[in-house]
Amino acid sequence: MRTLKVALGERTYPIHIGPALLGQASLIAGALTTPRVAIVSNDVVAPLYLEKLAAGLRAAKVGVTEIILPDGESHKNWETLNRIFDALLADRCDRTTTNVALGGGVVGDLAGFAAAAYQRGVPFIQVPTTLLAQVDSSVGGKTGVNHPRGKNMIGAFWQPRLVLADTDTLTTLPDRELSAGLAEVVKYGLIRDLPFLEWLERNMEKLIARDAEALSYAVERSCANKAEVVAGDERETAKDNGRALLNLGHTFGHAIEAGLGYGVWLHGEAVAAGTVMAAELSRRLGWLTERDVARVRDLLARARLPVQGPQLGAERYLDFMGHDKKVIAGKLRLVLLRQIGSAVTHAEALPGDIRAAIDACCA
């Protein structure tokens, strides 16, 4: 097991990464305020891992409430959130009960938002079981639900007490989900860690083949990058070059998700296509070369990710992008690449250039 820390003063918390961690109930039990948890999972992950986690906690004298949600991005909404509240109230969970998210990014966002709101805030622990959740969504405290007009538009910052990333859970991950997680892994290399990007270029086939050592390294390096960024700009308030840089490709990608309907494309798939759009726009601004854009596209393609967006029409993309959380005073701030390995936020891109980049990158 390797342990990293997200340095947030008195709210600093560890990220434990390694195999066979679900069986180490002491890691979770030691972080509890009182010996009671509500494990939130879904109907895909629960049959695989819930009993192992719950049995270990019960053996450690921890009371367990189990809450099973339907799987999928299409269920990341108010109705599903209320199912968590209903279960917490039905089992008389009090404000010292810790919500434990066992699953991917959707489960983590729902369980975390429920923790932020239930009785005005209860403790929260992340146990991510997908690559995307392990390298990105479980770290940093962003929680929320989707709205038909925009992804993650309703939510809260609510940091976990602990992140427990058991890399053994990646062995049961569908191939498509594994690739979706790799989109976020590649992102870290593109925005701030060129040596990691070069490592990914040398080792992508190992990651696709689920080489345990390679996957563990990718999770650890990704989490280290995110922990450092979050520690410097927890609530994404920095005007330049703060936490917003983690959203490379996301503004375009969120438009794809909302435009097609949540769940048609996986989040990582939409981010991959959106990252190519961001790279193409960066080229049109004179920052990247055609060879740079090809480098981005080729690596994502090797990760078995889509590198062209759906043909929604540039105006529809721009409409959804106008609801992005990075819009400030009516200006859309995009995360773009000054060069490979270095990202910036940019609010001066001309609508014509954005349209042209979208059109160039759509099938």
C-alpha positions in Angstrom: 0.0 0.0 0.0 1.1 3.5 -0.8 -0.3 6.5 1.0 -0.6 10.1 -0.3 -2.1 13.1 1.5 -4.4 15.9 0.3 -3.0 18.8 2.4 -5.9 20.9 3.5 -4.9 22.0 7.0 -7.0 20.4 9.7 -9.1 18.7 7.0 -6.0 16.9 5.5 -6.9 13.3 4.5 -5.0 10.3 3.2 -5.4 8.5 -0.1 -4.5 4.8 0.3 -3.6 3.0 -2.9 -2.9 -0.7 -3.4 -4.3 -4.2 -3.7 -6.5 -6.1 -1.2 -7.5 -2.9 0.7 -11.2 -3.7 0.8 -10.4 -6.4 3.4 -8.6 -4.0 5.6 -11.5 -2.6 7.6 -9.3 -1.0 10.1 -8.3 1.6 7.6 -11.9 2.8 7.5 -12.9 2.1 11.1 -10.0 4.2 12.3 -11.4 7.2 10.4 -14.9 7.0 11.8 -16.4 9.5 14.2 -18.7 6.8 15.6 -18.9 3.1 14.7 -21.7 3.5 12.2 -21.6 3.8 8.4 -24.0 3.9 5.5 -22.4 2.2 2.4 -23.8 3.7 -0.8 -23.2 1.5 -3.9 -25.0 0.5 -7.1 -26.5 -2.7 -8.5 -23.4 -3.5 -10.5 -20.7 -2.9 -7.9 -22.6 -4.1 -4.9 -22.7 -7.8 -5.9 -19.0 -7.8 -6.4 -17.6 -5.9 -3.4 -20.3 -4.8 -0.9 -20.3 -7.9 1.2 -16.6 -8.0 1.6 -16.4 -4.4 2.7 -19.5 -4.7 5.0 -18.4 -8.0 6.6 -15.0 -6.5 7.5 -16.7 -3.5 9.1 -19.2 -5.5 11.0 -16.4 -7.7 12.3 -14.8 -4.5 13.6 -18.1 -3.7 15.5 -19.2 -1.1 13.0 -22.9 -0.8 12.3 -23.7 -0.9 8.5 -26.6 0.4 6.5 -26.6 -0.7 2.9 -28.0 1.6 0.2 -28.1 0.3 -3.4 -28.7 2.6 -6.3 -29.3 2.0 -10.0 -26.2 2.1 -12.1 -25.3 4.8 -14.7 -24.9 8.5 -15.3 -28.6 8.8 -16.3 -29.4 8.2 -12.6 -27.2 11.0 -11.3 -30.2 13.2 -10.4 -32.4 14.5 -7.6 -34.6 11.4 -7.7 -31.7 9.1 -7.0 -30.3 11.5 -4.4 -33.6 11.3 -2.5 -33.3 7.6 -2.4 -30.2 8.0 -0.3 -32.0 10.5 2.0 -34.9 8.1 2.3 -32.7 5.2 3.4 -30.7 7.3 5.8 -33.9 8.5 7.5 -35.6 5.1 7.5 -32.6 3.7 9.3 -32.5 6.6 11.7 -28.9 7.5 10.7 -27.7 10.5 12.7 -25.2 13.3 11.9 -22.3 11.1 13.1 -23.1 8.3 10.6 -20.4 8.2 7.9 -21.5 7.9 4.3 -19.1 5.5 2.4 -19.2 5.6 -1.4 -18.4 2.2 -2.9 -18.4 2.5 -6.7 -17.4 4.8 -9.5 -17.8 8.5 -10.0 -21.6 8.6 -10.1 -21.8 6.8 -6.7 -19.1 9.0 -5.3 -20.8 12.2 -6.4 -24.2 11.2 -5.1 -23.0 9.8 -1.8 -20.8 12.9 -1.3 -23.6 15.4 -2.1 -25.9 13.5 0.2 -23.2 13.6 3.0 -22.9 17.4 2.4 -26.6 18.0 2.7 -27.9 15.3 5.2 -28.5 17.0 8.6 -26.3 19.8 7.2 -23.3 17.6 6.8 -22.1 14.2 7.8 -18.7 12.5 7.4 -17.8 11.0 4.1 -15.4 8.3 2.8 -14.6 7.4 -0.8 -13.9 3.8 -1.8 -13.6 4.1 -5.6 -13.8 1.0 -7.7 -13.3 2.4 -11.3 -10.1 3.8 -12.7 -11.7 7.2 -13.4 -12.9 7.5 -9.8 -9.6 6.3 -8.4 -7.5 8.8 -10.4 -9.9 11.8 -10.4 -13.4 12.0 -9.0 -12.8 10.5 -5.6 -10.1 13.1 -4.7 -10.9 16.8 -4.2 -14.3 17.0 -2.7 -16.5 17.8 -5.7 -19.9 16.3 -5.4 -23.2 16.9 -7.2 -25.9 15.9 -9.6 -26.6 16.6 -13.2 -29.2 19.0 -14.7 -30.7 18.6 -18.2 -29.0 21.9 -19.1 -25.6 21.0 -17.7 -23.4 18.4 -16.0 -22.7 18.7 -12.2 -24.4 22.1 -12.1 -25.9 21.4 -8.6 -23.7 20.2 -5.8 -21.2 21.1 -3.1 -17.6 20.9 -2.1 -17.4 18.2 0.6 -14.1 16.6 1.3 -13.9 13.0 2.3 -12.1 11.9 5.5 -10.3 9.1 3.5 -9.9 7.7 0.0 -9.3 4.0 -0.2 -8.4 2.9 -3.7 -8.2 -0.9 -4.0 -6.5 -1.5 -7.3 -7.8 -5.1 -7.3 -11.3 -3.8 -8.2 -9.9 -2.7 -11.6 -9.7 -6.4 -12.6 -13.5 -6.6 -12.9 -13.8 -3.2 -14.7 -15.3 -3.5 -18.3 -12.8 -2.6 -21.0 -14.8 0.5 -22.0 -14.8 1.8 -18.4 -11.0 1.2 -18.1 -10.4 3.3 -21.2 -12.7 6.0 -19.9 -10.5 6.3 -16.8 -7.4 6.6 -19.0 -8.8 9.9 -20.4 -8.3 11.5 -17.0 -4.9 9.8 -16.6 -3.7 11.3 -19.8 -5.1 14.7 -18.8 -2.5 15.0 -15.9 0.3 14.5 -18.3 -1.0 17.1 -20.8 -1.7 19.8 -18.2 1.3 19.7 -15.9 3.4 16.5 -15.9 5.3 16.0 -19.2 7.5 13.2 -17.8 4.3 11.3 -16.9 2.9 11.9 -20.4 6.0 10.4 -21.9 5.7 7.4 -19.5 2.1 6.9 -20.7 3.3 7.0 -24.3 5.7 4.2 -23.5 3.3 2.1 -21.4 -0.2 2.6 -22.8 -0.4 -1.0 -24.0 0.5 -2.2 -20.5 -2.3 -0.2 -19.1 -4.8 -1.5 -21.6 -3.6 -5.0 -20.8 -4.2 -4.3 -17.0 -0.6 -4.8 -16.0 -1.0 -4.4 -12.2 2.3 -2.6 -11.6 1.6 -0.1 -14.4 -2.0 0.6 -13.3 -0.8 1.2 -9.7 1.8 3.6 -10.8 -0.7 5.5 -13.0 -3.2 5.7 -10.1 -0.5 6.9 -7.7 1.0 9.5 -10.1 -2.5 10.8 -11.1 -3.6 11.1 -7.4 -0.3 12.9 -6.6 -1.0 15.5 -9.3 -4.5 16.0 -8.3 -3.7 16.2 -4.5 -1.2 19.0 -5.2 -3.6 21.0 -7.4 -6.5 20.7 -4.9 -4.3 21.7 -2.0 -3.4 24.9 -3.8 -6.9 25.8 -4.9 -9.5 23.7 -3.1 -12.7 25.5 -4.4 -11.5 26.5 -7.8 -11.4 30.2 -7.0 -8.0 31.0 -8.5 -8.3 33.3 -11.5 -5.5 31.7 -13.4 -3.8 28.3 -13.5 -5.5 26.8 -10.4 -7.8 23.8 -10.0 -9.7 24.8 -13.2 -6.8 23.3 -15.2 -8.0 19.9 -14.2 -10.9 20.5 -16.6 -9.0 20.2 -19.8 -11.4 18.8 -22.4 -14.3 18.9 -19.9 -16.2 21.9 -21.2 -16.4 20.4 -24.6 -17.0 17.0 -23.1 -19.8 18.0 -20.8 -21.5 19.5 -23.9 -21.3 16.1 -25.5 -22.8 14.3 -22.5 -25.6 16.8 -22.2 -26.3 16.9 -25.9 -26.4 13.2 -26.4 -28.2 12.5 -23.1 -26.3 11.5 -19.9 -25.0 7.9 -20.1 -24.9 7.6 -23.9 -21.2 8.3 -23.9 -19.1 7.7 -20.7 -17.7 10.7 -19.1 -14.1 9.8 -20.0 -15.1 9.2 -23.6 -16.6 12.6 -23.9 -13.5 14.2 -22.2 -11.2 12.4 -24.7 -13.0 13.9 -27.7 -13.2 17.2 -25.8 -9.5 17.1 -25.2 -8.8 16.8 -28.9 -11.1 19.8 -29.5 -9.1 21.8 -26.9 -5.9 20.8 -28.5 -7.2 21.8 -31.9 -8.3 25.2 -30.6 -4.9 25.6 -29.0 -3.4 25.0 -32.4 -5.6 27.7 -34.0 -4.4 30.1 -31.4 -0.8 29.4 -32.4 0.2 27.5 -29.3 0.4 24.0 -30.6 1.6 22.5 -33.9 -0.3 20.1 -36.0 2.2 17.5 -34.8 1.3 18.3 -31.2 -2.4 17.8 -31.9 -1.7 14.5 -33.6 0.3 13.4 -30.5 -2.7 14.1 -28.3 -5.0 12.3 -30.6 -2.8 9.3 -31.1 -2.3 8.7 -27.4 -6.0 8.9 -26.7 -6.7 6.6 -29.6 -4.2 4.1 -28.3 -6.2 4.2 -25.0 -9.2 3.1 -27.2 -11.0 6.3 -26.7 -13.0 8.4 -29.2 -11.0 11.2 -30.7 -13.9 12.8 -32.7 -17.0 14.2 -31.2 -20.6 13.5 -32.2 -22.1 15.8 -34.9 -24.3 17.9 -32.6 -23.6 21.1 -34.5 -21.3 23.8 -33.3 -24.1 26.1 -32.1 -25.5 23.3 -29.9 -22.1 22.7 -28.5 -21.8 26.4 -27.7 -25.2 26.6 -26.1 -24.4 23.8 -23.7 -20.9 25.2 -23.1 -22.5 28.5 -22.1 -23.9 26.8 -19.0 -20.4 25.7 -17.9 -19.4 26.5 -14.4 -16.3 28.2 -15.7 -18.4 30.9 -17.3 -17.8 34.1 -15.3 -19.5 37.5 -16.1 -20.7 36.0 -19.3 -17.2 34.9 -20.5 -16.4 31.3 -21.2 -13.1 30.3 -19.8 -11.6 27.3 -21.6 -8.7 25.2 -20.4 -6.2 25.1 -23.3 -2.6 24.0 -23.9 0.1 26.5 -24.2 2.3 23.6 -25.0 2.2 19.8 -24.3 2.6 19.5 -20.5 1.4 23.0 -19.7 -2.2 24.2 -19.6 -3.8 27.7 -19.1 -7.3 29.1 -18.6 -8.2 31.4 -21.5 -11.3 33.6 -21.9 -10.4 35.4 -25.1 -10.9 32.7 -27.7 -13.1 34.0 -30.5 -16.5 32.2 -31.1 -15.5 31.6 -34.7 -12.3 29.8 -33.7 -14.2 27.7 -31.2 -16.8 26.7 -33.8 -14.0 25.8 -36.3 -12.2 23.7 -33.7 -15.5 21.8 -32.9 -16.3 21.3 -36.6 -12.8 20.0 -37.3 -13.0 17.4 -34.6 -16.5 16.0 -35.1 -17.3 12.9 -37.1 
